[in-house]
Amino acid sequence: MILEALGRVRAISLSCGLSPNVKREQIEKDDMTYAMWGIAVGLALMFGVSLRRYRRSLLRKREIRWMDQHHLLDRLREQLGWSLQK
């Protein structure tokens, strides 16, 4: 019974590409390292996306402020003879 269970464990470890001499602690440590790297990469991606969206919103606000100050649309309407009423 015990030998049969050990045989199954060895078969599972070999099917995962692990050598039978690798200690379980080493496997858990490596898994934890990959998990931490995954979390770090995920946080970096979220931070990058939020920073990009924030910078775009600032540029959009600056563009709206510039258009408001220069009244570009109003001057075009006057040149083309368009009115605001339909």
C-alpha positions in Angstrom: 0.0 0.0 0.0 2.7 2.5 1.0 4.9 1.5 -2.0 1.9 1.9 -4.3 1.3 5.4 -3.0 5.0 6.3 -3.4 4.9 5.0 -6.9 1.9 7.3 -7.7 3.7 10.3 -6.2 6.8 9.5 -8.2 4.8 9.1 -11.4 3.0 12.5 -10.8 6.4 14.2 -10.2 7.9 12.7 -13.3 4.8 13.7 -15.3 5.3 17.3 -14.2 8.9 17.2 -15.5 10.4 17.0 -12.0 13.2 14.7 -11.2 12.5 12.3 -8.3 15.5 13.8 -6.3 14.0 17.4 -6.2 12.9 18.2 -2.7 9.3 19.4 -2.0 10.6 22.5 -0.2 12.5 23.6 -3.3 9.4 23.2 -5.5 7.2 25.3 -3.1 9.9 28.0 -2.9 10.1 28.2 -6.7 6.3 28.3 -6.9 6.2 31.2 -4.4 8.9 33.1 -6.3 6.9 32.8 -9.5 3.7 33.9 -7.7 5.5 36.9 -6.3 6.9 37.8 -9.8 3.3 37.4 -11.2 1.9 39.8 -8.6 4.7 42.3 -9.1 4.2 42.3 -12.9 0.4 42.6 -12.5 0.9 45.6 -10.2 3.3 47.2 -12.6 0.9 46.8 -15.5 -2.0 48.3 -13.5 0.2 51.2 -12.4 1.4 51.8 -16.0 -2.1 51.8 -17.4 -3.5 54.1 -14.7 -0.6 56.5 -15.2 -1.2 56.6 -19.0 -4.9 57.3 -18.5 -4.1 60.0 -16.0 -1.6 61.7 -18.4 -4.1 61.5 -21.3 -6.8 63.1 -19.1 -4.4 65.9 -18.3 -3.6 66.5 -21.9 -7.3 66.4 -22.8 -8.0 69.0 -20.1 -5.1 71.2 -21.4 -6.5 70.9 -25.0 -10.0 71.9 -23.8 -8.6 74.9 -21.9 -6.7 76.0 -24.9 -9.7 75.7 -27.2 -11.8 77.6 -24.7 -9.2 80.4 -24.5 -8.7 80.7 -28.3 -12.4 80.3 -29.3 -11.3 78.5 -32.4 -14.8 77.1 -33.1 -16.4 80.5 -32.7 -14.0 82.0 -35.3 -14.7 79.2 -37.7 -18.5 79.7 -37.3 -18.1 83.4 -38.0 -16.0 82.8 -41.1 -18.4 80.2 -42.5 -21.6 82.1 -41.5 -23.0 79.3 -39.4 -25.1 80.0 -36.4 -25.4 78.0 -33.1 -29.2 77.6 -33.6 -30.5 75.0 -35.9 
